[in-house]
Amino acid sequence: MKTLALIAALGILFAAAVIFAARSWFSLAGVETSIHMWIALVAGASVSFLLGAGLMALSFHSHKHGHDDIDVREG
């Protein structure tokens, strides 16, 4: 039951964020955007996605090869 409530709450927050973003986007209907803005938007989103994917790949690689294991040294 707690899981269902968490999923519902996150779904409502996501829907609210999408509605807010859509209303904000459409309220700027008369604003001209240059090609530089679109290039910056695509470049920023691409770099963020690649950085996230790279860090996740490093995390899985580290776990798979035992770099995250705790060494217990007795001596």
Secondary structure by P-SEA (a helix, b strand, c coil): caaaaaaaaaaaaaaaaaaaaaaaaaaaccccccaaaaaaaaaaaaaaaaaaaaaaaaaaaaaaacccbbbbbcc
